[in-house]
Amino acid sequence: MISKDTMVLLENDSFLSELTKMFQKARLDGSVSMTFKRYDGKDRPTPRPGKPPLPEPQEHMCLVRAKFRSKKISTIIHQKDVNKFQVAYSSLLKGNLDGLKKLKKTKAKTKAE
């Protein structure tokens, strides 16, 4: 049995659809936290001195993680897919960030000298 705390690695399109579901669930109660991190494909720690080093990455990628309550999802974006993902992600944000509360601005009193 897999626990709910397990991170699920998804394709970019399915990640965006799951993220949309997370935003809809968080609309009433809760929040979604996101992290973006440079990812070079290494899934093992660096070897000890004297051991052969890990090979250099062919391309750098971006690891994106999202968490809502105990559900965690992630995806890896390759360099060639960054523009396509960014356009889809920004439109997703525009559609789901309409429920934010407006802050009341207080008028600052200025000193007359």
C-alpha positions in Angstrom: 0.0 0.0 0.0 1.4 3.4 -1.0 1.1 6.2 1.5 -0.5 9.5 0.6 2.9 11.3 1.3 4.5 9.7 -1.7 5.6 12.1 -4.4 4.2 11.3 -7.8 6.2 12.1 -10.9 3.9 13.1 -13.8 4.2 14.1 -17.4 3.9 17.9 -18.0 0.3 17.9 -19.3 -1.0 15.6 -16.6 0.9 17.6 -14.0 -1.0 20.8 -15.1 -4.3 19.0 -15.0 -3.7 17.7 -11.5 -2.5 21.1 -10.4 -5.8 22.6 -11.7 -7.6 20.1 -9.5 -5.5 21.1 -6.5 -6.2 24.8 -7.0 -10.0 24.0 -7.2 -9.8 22.0 -4.0 -7.8 24.7 -2.2 -10.2 27.5 -3.3 -12.5 26.8 -0.3 -10.0 25.8 2.3 -6.2 25.4 2.2 -3.3 26.4 0.0 -1.1 24.9 -2.7 2.7 25.3 -2.3 4.9 25.2 -5.3 8.7 24.8 -5.7 10.8 25.2 -8.8 14.3 23.8 -8.7 17.2 23.3 -11.2 17.5 19.6 -11.9 20.5 17.9 -13.6 19.1 14.4 -13.7 21.2 13.1 -10.7 19.2 10.9 -8.4 22.1 9.7 -6.4 24.4 11.7 -4.0 27.9 12.6 -5.2 30.4 9.8 -4.7 33.1 9.9 -2.0 36.6 11.0 -2.9 38.6 8.4 -4.8 35.5 7.0 -6.6 34.7 7.9 -10.2 32.6 11.1 -10.4 29.1 11.1 -11.9 28.9 12.1 -15.5 28.1 15.7 -16.4 24.5 16.3 -17.4 23.7 16.7 -21.1 21.1 19.3 -20.4 19.8 21.1 -17.4 16.1 20.6 -16.5 13.6 22.1 -14.1 12.0 20.1 -11.3 8.6 21.5 -10.3 6.8 20.2 -7.2 3.3 21.0 -5.9 1.8 20.1 -2.5 -1.7 20.4 -1.2 -2.3 18.9 2.2 -0.8 15.4 2.0 -0.9 15.1 -1.8 2.4 15.8 -3.6 3.0 15.9 -7.4 6.0 16.7 -9.4 7.2 17.0 -13.0 10.5 17.5 -14.9 10.6 20.1 -17.6 13.2 19.7 -20.3 14.9 22.8 -22.0 13.0 22.3 -25.2 9.6 22.3 -23.4 10.1 25.3 -21.1 8.3 27.8 -23.3 5.3 25.5 -23.9 5.0 24.7 -20.1 5.4 28.4 -19.1 2.5 29.5 -21.4 0.3 26.7 -20.1 1.2 27.4 -16.4 0.7 31.1 -16.7 -2.8 30.6 -18.2 -3.6 28.1 -15.4 -2.5 30.7 -12.8 -4.6 33.5 -14.4 -7.7 31.3 -14.3 -7.3 30.1 -10.7 -6.0 33.2 -8.9 -9.2 35.1 -9.1 -10.4 34.3 -5.6 -7.7 36.3 -3.8 -8.8 38.8 -1.2 -8.0 42.4 -1.9 -5.9 44.1 0.8 -7.2 47.4 2.2 -4.8 50.2 1.6 -4.4 52.6 4.5 -3.6 56.2 3.6 -0.2 57.2 4.9 -0.2 60.5 6.9 2.5 62.8 5.6 4.2 65.3 7.9 4.0 68.9 6.9 7.2 70.6 7.6 
